[in-house]
Amino acid sequence: MKVKIGEVSFEQSFLENEANFLNYLQRVRYNPGDLEAQLALGVLHEYRGRPAQAIGYYWSAYQLDPHDEYIQNRLKELLNLLSRSLAEKKL
């Protein structure tokens, strides 16, 4: 089964594989400039319902490649989501 995140579809088995998650965490720990790992962790956190953590990794990916439209769109969408959520809680 495929899961759509933004404009990209990912295999659900990839998103739910804990070994992938831990591998990307280790890669970022040893090389914060690893764009693929930063982006993958953003996607994995977003899938797991952790938008704040996803934003952190997407932001790191954005700093590495500010012209990537997928990264830009994910950041915009998640920041809007959190902004709306905060606005609703203030009401």
C-alpha atoms as one frame of an Amber mdcrd trajectory, in Angstrom:
protein
   0.000   0.000   0.000   1.210   3.502  -0.803   0.771   6.541   1.433   0.738
  10.011  -0.077   2.658  12.720   1.765   2.444  15.954  -0.117   2.842  15.146
  -3.793   4.882  11.964  -3.258   3.691   8.428  -2.525   5.690   6.226  -0.166
   5.384   2.523   0.504   3.683   1.994   3.856   6.189  -0.757   4.635   9.015
   1.812   4.311   7.230   4.296   6.567   6.547   1.723   9.285   9.976   0.049
   9.254  11.657   0.900  12.559  15.078  -0.145  11.226  14.816   2.512   8.486
  13.920   5.120  11.071  16.846   4.207  13.328  19.228   4.090  10.356  18.286
   7.619   9.294  18.623   8.866  12.873  22.126   7.442  13.036  23.039   8.928
   9.665  21.933  12.402  10.772  23.773  12.036  14.065  27.045  11.316  12.252
  26.451  13.633   9.288  23.941  16.484   9.782  24.555  17.425   6.144  22.951
  14.187   4.891  20.040  15.648   2.921  18.418  12.289   2.193  18.384  11.339
   5.876  17.036  14.749   6.987  14.251  14.557   4.423  13.432  10.922   5.224
  13.145  11.739   8.937  10.792  14.600   8.102   8.599  12.223   6.112   8.743
   9.503   8.777   7.829  11.884  11.599   5.021  13.381   9.542   3.616   9.921
   8.837   3.796   9.066  12.538   1.764  12.154  13.441   4.631  14.222  14.858
   4.386  17.475  12.894   6.696  19.510  15.144   9.504  16.962  14.787   8.831
  16.678  11.049   9.188  20.454  10.701  12.575  20.302  12.426  13.910  17.741
   9.957  12.303  19.419   6.952  13.864  22.693   8.088  17.290  21.048   8.261
  16.709  19.646   4.768  15.611  23.095   3.577  18.825  24.631   4.880  20.750
  22.067   2.839  18.650  22.566  -0.315  16.467  25.704  -0.163  15.340  25.268
  -3.785  13.679  21.867  -3.331   9.954  22.409  -3.919   8.879  19.283  -2.056
  10.678  20.451   1.096   9.228  23.961   0.736   5.696  22.595   0.323   5.955
  20.231   3.298   7.198  23.066   5.521   4.419  25.412   4.395   1.724  22.792
   4.857   2.878  21.673   8.303   3.443  25.212   9.551  -0.071  26.141   8.403
  -1.451  23.055  10.138   0.242  23.940  13.421  -0.791  27.581  13.108  -4.458
  26.617  12.630  -4.232  24.192  15.525  -2.850  26.884  17.821  -5.518  29.360
  16.698  -8.262  26.844  17.468  -6.891  26.191  20.955  -6.911  29.927  21.757
 -10.647  30.094  21.020
